[in-house]
Amino acid sequence: MTMEALRVVLEGTVTSFRYPHFVQGVQPTYPMPPPATLYGHVCSALGELVPPESFRAAIHFTAAARFTDIEHTHIVRRGEKPQMNPFRRELLFQPRLTLYLDRPDWESAFRTPRYVVVLGRSQDLMRCVSVQRIVLRHAPQAYAERTLLPLTEADAISRFTAATMPRWLTPEREPRWSQYALLSEPQVYPESAWVDEDAPRWKALPRAVLWFSFV
């Protein structure tokens, strides 16, 4: 059994995926992009706000290191002098995202994206390494790493970190939240799965492509 998909590979210098409930003092980062960030990235490439139910995605995300830098904002209040507000922000160094979409018909949009290619914040510029239509194979055994899936689908996964992440944002910028299982180190995926035959193997197993939706 096979299916056609779109595979987009992005690389950058730094990025940060802010925990939205931290306001002052420190801004930690998620270890990988939340689905809402990916949804925004897709809409940016297409140049329109597509319905969140119109596609599914899967990811493989790595970063060479995590570090903390000092940033600041300028707070301006009417009738007062601007005040500088320094804070610590966690950043991910040399991020690399492999994004899979079940919409191979969007290939041309990602080859010539409508807006500047970023991941996370507007200053986190990314470089598009490749855009390819690929064929995924359904395999009885696979491994999974550096990816995420809904927490409700992680019952059989042995090692993961649970996180509450924004799934997507409405046109009014209201987040919709879900819980996800974040997989870091490679492990055997306990069920049959779609696999990317071009990805590196682990213990002779192909790498799983774990789809998730935005609704």
C-alpha positions, 0 to 999 in steps of 0.5 A: 500500500502506498500514498503520495505526499509532499515533503518540504525540508527547511533549515535555519540558524535559530528559532524559538517556539514560545510557551504562551503562558510565560509573560515575563522573566524567561521565555522557554521554548518547546523542543519542536514546533507546535501544530499551530506554527506549522499551520501558520507556515503552510498558510504563509506559503499558500498565501491564504488562510486554508481551513484547518481540516483541509490537510494533515501533517507530519514532522521530523524536527532536530536542532543542534543545541539549545541555548539562552540569550538576552532579549528586550522589549521597549514598553511605551506608555502614554506620557512616560518615557519608554522603558526597556524590559530585558528577559531571557529567551531559549533558542534552538540552534540550527533547526531542521524541519522535515514537513510532510503534507498529504497535499502533494498538489501544493508543491508549486506553492512551496517552491514559490511561497507567497510570503517570507519563509519563517518558522516560529517568530517573524525574525526566524528566517528559514531556508527551503532546502528541498520540495518533493513529491514522494511516495510513502509505503505502509510498513508493518514495522517502523521506528519513530523519533523527533516527532509528535502525535496526539496524546490520545494516540500514544498509549503504546509508546514507551518514551515520550514527553507530554505537552499542551500545545496550540493546535491552530489559531482562529482568524481572530487569533484565538488558540485551540489547544490539544495535548501531544506526545513529543518523541525524542530519541528513536524507538520502535513504533508499536504499530504499522505506519506510513514510512519514508524510505529516503530517511535514515534507518535505525536498527534496519527499520524505516522511519515512520511518518506519523500524521496528525490533523488540526481539528 
